[in-house]
Amino acid sequence: MKDNINRRKFLQNSTLASAGLLLGSMGLFSFTANGNRTLNLQNISYSDRKKRKIGTLEVSAIGLGCMSMAGVYNPRQDKAEMIKVIRKAIENGVDFFDTAEVYGPQYSEEIVGEALKPFRNQVSIASKFGFDFSGNGRNGRNSRPEHIRTAVEGMLKRLQTDTIDLLYLHRMDSGTPIEDIAGTVKDLIKEGKARNFGLSEVNPETIRKANAVQKVAALQSEYSMLERVMEHDIFPLCEELNIAFVPWGPLCRGMLTGRFDENYIPETGFRRAGVPYFTPEALQANLKVTELAKQWAVKKNATPAQIALAWAIAQKPYIVPIPGTTNPNHLMENIGALNVQFSNSELKEIRTSLEAIPTIGFRTKESVFTNL
């Protein structure tokens, strides 16, 4: 097998089909009396049934991030095509979907709501509040209690549901005490409009203060083979308080898929153009981690992306990565990471290799103590 594995060609020869992941024609669904489809879990492979706990939820070990569907840092995608991607994810065992009010704004929630409506009882939806809007633009942070309530009413309508399974504070509003934010979510949970409370990109002090008011079920931040700063102080706190960790960017904006080389220049208008770990100097250093993923991909008959996702899942039993994609082939590739297993000795070997590779452009340990 060549070292530079092509993501799209991989699916033609991968073990996904034989592993039982391509389930569209296997009687995955049955129909209820009212015409809704329901999952036949007995037809899902063992890998698909791997579950992880997030508060009161039990979700698939890999979720689907739906930000890019709204064209936040890329062109806005066609709703009908994105609904197909989401439903393909459901057909192949994914039951955890992540969105936010600010994505679009609001367009991602519309896509997710329409796509998941027929399957609402079989899936978990996470969404986030925390911003104010003027027209179609974002107008600063706003997590005042009355604004949270207004935001959640709109979120419920767009998501076509009466409750949000995991309701996150997207970014900390410095003008509103975290105790007031957590207290408002606590009331929403009592009212049945949310089931669990999550935080995104906040420091340990904020997490503790919020958790003292309302149990925090999940923390979301960037984490990957390249961006590992959350291992300092945040992971130990998650373990202490029994908080799940939901990493965005587990493929490091595509860097860990093997699609870029040292000559790559980020496209104008895409988020990578402004990210410090994609500068020419940073690429020279950081692609060494991608090369490590490629080496393990050969050993495991997988792709670099699958190695990166499987590695993240293997780090802690409370980690649930949410790789985002608008491409059905990449979706299936990501799901295939559930079939990649590492022994303890292999994980130690990878860790030793990672720690020997200097990287550029990532967060410092000190940044963990700041609300972003």
N, C-alpha and C positions, 0 to 999 in steps of 0.2 A: 504494500500500500504506500502510495506516495505521501511524503510528509505534508505537503500542502493540500489538505483535503478540501474538495469543493463542496460547499454546504448543500447546494441544490442537487448535485449528482449523487450525493451520499444516500439520499432517500431511495434511490433506485436499487441499491445493493445492501442497504443496512439490515440490521436484525429487527427493525421495528415491526415489520409485517409478521414475522414468525413469532415475535414476542406477544402478539395479540393486541397491539396498540391501534391498528387500523380496523376499527370496529363498526364502521358505518353500515355494513351489510350483514352483521352478525346478530340481528334481532336485539339491538341495544335498547330499543324503546318499545313500550307497549302503550296503548291508548286507554284513558279512563273514560267513564260514561259521558263526561262533559266534553270530550274531545281533546283534552290536554295530554301531552306526552309525558311519560314517566320513565326514569332510568331502570333498566333491568340489571341490577348490580351483579347478579350471578354471572353475567356474560362479560364482565370486565375483568381483565387479567389481574393477577396478584399485584403487579407493579402499579396498576391504576388505583388499586384499593389502598395504597399506602396513604395514611391519614396523619395529620398533625393538628394539635390543639391550639386554638386561639380563643382564649376566654371560654365562652360557652359553645364555641363552634368547633366542629371537626371538619377539616378541609383537606383537599388534595395537597400533596407535598410540593407541587408546583402550581402556582396560580397564573393568571394572565393579567398583565398590566395593559390598560386600555387608553393611556394618554396619547400615544402616537396616532391613534385612530382619529383623534380630533384635530390633528395637524398643529400641535403646539410648537414643535421645533422642526416641523416638516410639513409638506402639503397636506391639507385636509383631505381625508379619505371618503370615498363614496359609502353612504350609510348601508346600503343593501349588501355591498361586498364585505363590510366589517361585521355585519350581522352573520354572514356566512362563516367568517373566521371564528367568531365567538361560539357559534353552534357546533362548529367542527371541534372546538376545544371540549365542549360538553360531551360530544359523541366519543371522545377519546379520554374521558375520565377526569378532566379538569372541572372543578366545581367552585373555584374561588376567583372572583373577578374584582379588580381594583380600578377605581375611577376617582374623579373629583369634580366639584362644582367649577373650578377654575379651568379645567381642560376644555378649551373651545372658545370662550367659556361655555359650559353647560352642554356642548354638543356631544361629548363623550358619554355623559350620563344618559342622553337621549338614545344613543346607540345601544348602550348596555341595557337600558330599560326595555326597549323594544325586543332586543335579542333574547333576553332572559325571561320575559313574561310567561311563555308557555312552560317554563321549567322552574318557576320561582321556588317551589317547595323542595327542589333538589340541589339548589345552589346557594352560595353565600356571596353577598355583595358588600364591598367596602367602598366608602366614599368619604370625601373630606370637605370641610368648611374652613373659613378663615380669612376670606378676602371680600372686599367691597368692589362693586362694579359700577361703572358709568357707561351706559350704552353697551358696546361690545368689548370694552376694555377694562382691565383691572385697575382699581383705584385705591391701592393701599390695603393694609390688613385691617380686619374688623372682626373681633370675636366678642363684642359686647353681647350679653345674654339675649337681648331682644333681637339683635341681628342674627345670632345663631338660630333662633327659633324661626325667623323668616326664611333664612337660607335652607333649613331642613325641610320646611314645607315645600319649597320649590324642588329640592332634591327628591323628595318622595314622589312628587308628581312626575318628574322626568324619568325616574327609575321605575315608575308604574308599580309601586309597592306601598304597603302600609308600614313597613319597618326597614331600617337599614341595619344589616347584620353587624357591621363594624364601622362606627362613626368616628372619624379622625379629626383632630385639630391639625390642619395642614401646616401652618406656620404660626409661631407664637406672636400674639399681638401684645407688644410691650405696654400698651395702654390699658390692658385688662388683666387683672390678677388671674393667675392660673386656677386659683381656687374657685373663682366665679365661673370660669369656663367649665371646669370639671363639674361644678354644682349644677350648671344648666344641662349638661349632658346626662347627669344623674337623674334629673327630673324627666328628661326625654326618655330615658330607659324605663323609668317607672310608668310613664304614659304609653309605653309600647311602641314608640316611634324609632327607637334604636335598641340594639341588643347588647352591644359591647362598645367600649371607649378605647380609642387609639390616639397616639401622639406621633408627630413626625418632626424630625430634625430639632429636638430639644435636648437640653443638658440634664445631667443626673439630678440636680436640685429641683428642676421643674417637674421631672418625672415623679420624684418622691412627694412633692407637694400635691400634684394631681392625684396620685394614687391614694393619698390620705383622705381625699374627698370621695372619689369614685375609682373603683378598681380599674387599673389600666390593663387592658388585654393585649395590646400590641404596640410596638414601636417600629416606625418605618424610617429607614435611612439608606444611604448608598453602601453597598458591601459587595466585594468580589475578590477574586484571587489577587487583584491589583490594589483595590481600595480596602484596606483591612483595619482602619483606624478604630472602628466600632469594637474591636476586640479589647481595647483599653477602656476600662471603667464601665462601658455600656453593657457588654455581654455579662460581666459579673453581676451587674444590677438586675438585668433581665432574669438571671437565675435566682437571685435573692427574692425578687418580688413575683416570680412566676409570670413573666411577661414574654409573649412570643415576639420574635424579631422577623420583620417582613422586609427583606432587602430589595430596593429598586436598583437598577443598573447592575445586575449580577453578571452581565456580559460586557460591562464597562463600555457602554455605548457602541458595541460592536467590535471593540478592539480584541476581545478574547475569542471571536469567531474565526480569526485568521484572514479576514477579508482585506486588511490593510497591510501595506509594507512601509518601510521607512521613508518612502518618497510620497506618501499620501498627504494631500493638502485638503483639509476639510472644506466641504462645499459651503459657499456663502448662503446664509439663511438657515443652515442647520446648526443645532446646538453645539456640535463638536467644534465649530469654528471658534467658539469662545471658551473652550475648556482647556485649562493649562496642561493637562496630560496628553493633549494632541499637538502640542507645538513640535517643530522639527527636532529640537534637542530632546524633548521628552519621549518622542516616538523611538528614538535610537535606543533609549534605556528600557522603556516599558514593553517594547515588543519582545524582549527576552522572556517575559512571562508568557506571552502568547506562544513563543517557541516551545516553552515547557509544556503548555497545554497540548500543542501539536504532538510532542513526543509521547505523551500519555495517551493521546487519541490513537496513535498507532498501536500501542500496547493493548488498549482496550477495545479495538475495532469500533471506534466511535469518532465523533468530530470534536474539534477543540471546544466548541460551544457546549457540547454535552459534558465534556470533562469539567468545564468551568461551573456548570450548574450542579453536576453531581458532587463536586468538591464542596460547594457552598452548602448543599443539603447535608453533607456528611459532617460538617463542622459542629453542629449542635442539633439536638432533637427538636428544638423549638424554632428553627429557621424555616421560613416558607418564602422562597424567592418568587418574584412576580415579573419574569421577563416580558417585556412588551414586544409586540410584533403586529404588522398588518399583512404578513405574508403567510399563507397557509402551509407552505413547505417548511418555513422556519418554525412555525408552531409545532408541527409534527416532530421536527428535529429536537426542539426543546423538550417536548414530552418524553422523547426517547432517552433523555438523561436519567429517567427513573430506572432504567435497566443497567446503568453503569454503577458498579459496586467497587468500593475500595476496602482493602484490609487495613487494620490498624498500622501495620508496618508500611504499607504504601502511603497512607496519609502522613505518617512521620517523614517518609522520604520526600514527599511533595513539599511539606512544610519546611524542611531543611533547605530544599532548593529555592523556595520562594524567599526565605529570609536571607539568602546569599545574593539575591538580585537587587541592586539599588534601583529605586524607581524615582520618577520626577513628576511633580504636579499634583500630588495627592495631599489630603488633609494632614495637619500636624496633630500630635496627641493632645496638644493644648486646645485645639478647636472643639474637642468633645465637650468642653465645659462652657461652650457658648451656644445660646439659642440662635439658630440660623434664620 
